[in-house]
Amino acid sequence: MKLPVSAGKWLGVPLVATLAATWRVQVHGAEHERRARASRQGCLYVIWHETLLPQTWFHRTRGDITMLVSATIDGDYLMAFGGALGYRAVRGAAGQAGVHALRELTGILRAGHPVAIAPDGPLGPRRVLKPGVLVAAQRTGALVLPIHVTADRAWRFDSWDRFLVPSFFARVQVRYAEPFAVESGEAGLEAGTARLASALAELSREDQA
């Protein structure tokens, strides 16, 4: 039985807050995030879908991030959870809805604001990039900021992405890679895709789950 969508707010937030209060968070490469945000040319927080929960919780204090959220029931829960934490959202990740979402995100980035995208969502394959994030960066000049989160103890859902929920008293590692711009043309898009894939692979190198 599915919980009502509002449970993402009235149930999800208190539960995650209780859990996260016990996490021991260590941040690596915080200077990369500071640089991307200080550029004021827009930045794309790029994460793997499986890390949505700790990423959304950890970055809630930024107060200005717009998330790309799928038009699915899981996306509805994320909308309720993220909205309660102060995130803005754009719906749509595939098909015609994805085209409209890309246009909207492009406008947000051109205005110099940050956007968060999980390029292997909403249905995978797990840790396989879809090109939209690089296209958005190329069109706007926004910086791509790869991020990954790991935990030394966690629950993993039996889902396509093996959704990560760090457990009580977990050591949570938040890792940023160096931000970069995507150069123009097909060659720039290919180089940007390769660099993003390499950065995310390196950030998750010790994560064998």
KAMOVEN-V796520 format. One record per residue. N is the residue number from 1. RES is the residue in three letters. PHI is phi as a letter, one per 30 degrees, with the letter a starting at -180 (999 if undefined). PSI is psi in whole degrees, 0 to 359 (* if undefined). Layout:
# KAMOVEN-V796520
[[N & RES & PHI & PSI] [N & RES & PHI & PSI]]
This chain:
# KAMOVEN-V796520
[[1 & MET & 999 & 128] [2 & LYS & d & 137] [3 & LEU & d & 155] [4 & PRO & d & 151] [5 & VAL & e & 325] [6 & SER & d & 345] [7 & ALA & d & 335] [8 & GLY & e & 333] [9 & LYS & c & 301] [10 & TRP & d & 339] [11 & LEU & c & 314] [12 & GLY & d & 314] [13 & VAL & d & 310] [14 & PRO & d & 321] [15 & LEU & d & 313] [16 & VAL & d & 322] [17 & ALA & d & 318] [18 & THR & d & 316] [19 & LEU & d & 311] [20 & ALA & d & 335] [21 & ALA & d & 340] [22 & THR & c & 352] [23 & TRP & d & 146] [24 & ARG & c & 100] [25 & VAL & c & 131] [26 & GLN & b & 133] [27 & VAL & c & 132] [28 & HIS & b & 129] [29 & GLY & i & 28] [30 & ALA & e & 333] [31 & GLU & d & 334] [32 & HIS & d & 319] [33 & GLU & d & 317] [34 & ARG & e & 318] [35 & ARG & d & 315] [36 & ALA & d & 318] [37 & ARG & d & 325] [38 & ALA & d & 339] [39 & SER & d & 332] [40 & ARG & h & 25] [41 & GLN & c & 16] [42 & GLY & i & 145] [43 & CYS & b & 149] [44 & LEU & c & 109] [45 & TYR & d & 115] [46 & VAL & c & 120] [47 & ILE & b & 162] [48 & TRP & d & 145] [49 & HIS & e & 325] [50 & GLU & d & 337] [51 & THR & c & 14] [52 & LEU & e & 316] [53 & LEU & d & 303] [54 & PRO & d & 328] [55 & GLN & d & 313] [56 & THR & d & 319] [57 & TRP & d & 313] [58 & PHE & d & 321] [59 & HIS & c & 9] [60 & ARG & d & 332] [61 & THR & d & 351] [62 & ARG & d & 322] [63 & GLY & i & 1] [64 & ASP & b & 14] [65 & ILE & d & 134] [66 & THR & c & 128] [67 & MET & c & 143] [68 & LEU & d & 119] [69 & VAL & b & 133] [70 & SER & d & 152] [71 & ALA & d & 59] [72 & THR & b & 174] [73 & ILE & d & 323] [74 & ASP & d & 323] [75 & GLY & d & 325] [76 & ASP & d & 317] [77 & TYR & d & 317] [78 & LEU & d & 321] [79 & MET & e & 315] [80 & ALA & d & 316] [81 & PHE & d & 308] [82 & GLY & d & 321] [83 & GLY & d & 322] [84 & ALA & d & 338] [85 & LEU & c & 2] [86 & GLY & j & 7] [87 & TYR & d & 148] [88 & ARG & c & 165] [89 & ALA & b & 148] [90 & VAL & b & 129] [91 & ARG & c & 145] [92 & GLY & j & 127] [93 & ALA & b & 357] [94 & ALA & a & 157] [95 & GLY & i & 211] [96 & GLN & d & 324] [97 & ALA & d & 324] [98 & GLY & d & 324] [99 & VAL & d & 313] [100 & HIS & d & 320] [101 & ALA & d & 319] [102 & LEU & d & 319] [103 & ARG & d & 317] [104 & GLU & d & 317] [105 & LEU & d & 324] [106 & THR & e & 316] [107 & GLY & d & 320] [108 & ILE & d & 316] [109 & LEU & d & 319] [110 & ARG & d & 334] [111 & ALA & d & 359] [112 & GLY & i & 16] [113 & HIS & c & 156] [114 & PRO & d & 148] [115 & VAL & b & 144] [116 & ALA & c & 131] [117 & ILE & b & 139] [118 & ALA & c & 99] [119 & PRO & d & 359] [120 & ASP & c & 3] [121 & GLY & c & 170] [122 & PRO & d & 352] [123 & LEU & b & 13] [124 & GLY & i & 192] [125 & PRO & d & 156] [126 & ARG & d & 132] [127 & ARG & h & 35] [128 & VAL & c & 123] [129 & LEU & d & 137] [130 & LYS & c & 149] [131 & PRO & d & 347] [132 & GLY & e & 321] [133 & VAL & d & 321] [134 & LEU & d & 324] [135 & VAL & d & 316] [136 & ALA & d & 317] [137 & ALA & d & 319] [138 & GLN & d & 318] [139 & ARG & d & 331] [140 & THR & c & 343] [141 & GLY & i & 9] [142 & ALA & d & 152] [143 & LEU & d & 140] [144 & VAL & c & 125] [145 & LEU & c & 98] [146 & PRO & d & 139] [147 & ILE & b & 147] [148 & HIS & b & 151] [149 & VAL & b & 135] [150 & THR & b & 163] [151 & ALA & b & 140] [152 & ASP & d & 345] [153 & ARG & b & 132] [154 & ALA & a & 160] [155 & TRP & c & 144] [156 & ARG & b & 127] [157 & PHE & d & 155] [158 & ASP & d & 66] [159 & SER & b & 172] [160 & TRP & e & 329] [161 & ASP & c & 356] [162 & ARG & h & 56] [163 & PHE & e & 132] [164 & LEU & c & 128] [165 & VAL & b & 101] [166 & PRO & e & 136] [167 & SER & d & 182] [168 & PHE & e & 135] [169 & PHE & i & 24] [170 & ALA & d & 148] [171 & ARG & d & 110] [172 & VAL & c & 124] [173 & GLN & c & 121] [174 & VAL & c & 119] [175 & ARG & b & 129] [176 & TYR & c & 142] [177 & ALA & c & 168] [178 & GLU & d & 132] [179 & PRO & d & 154] [180 & PHE & a & 157] [181 & ALA & c & 153] [182 & VAL & c & 122] [183 & GLU & d & 166] [184 & SER & d & 162] [185 & GLY & i & 173] [186 & GLU & d & 322] [187 & ALA & d & 321] [188 & GLY & d & 321] [189 & LEU & d & 318] [190 & GLU & d & 317] [191 & ALA & d & 320] [192 & GLY & d & 319] [193 & THR & d & 315] [194 & ALA & d & 319] [195 & ARG & d & 319] [196 & LEU & d & 315] [197 & ALA & e & 318] [198 & SER & d & 318] [199 & ALA & d & 315] [200 & LEU & d & 324] [201 & ALA & d & 319] [202 & GLU & d & 319] [203 & LEU & d & 328] [204 & SER & c & 15] [205 & ARG & e & 323] [206 & GLU & d & 359] [207 & ASP & c & 100] [208 & GLN & c & 6] [209 & ALA & d & *]]
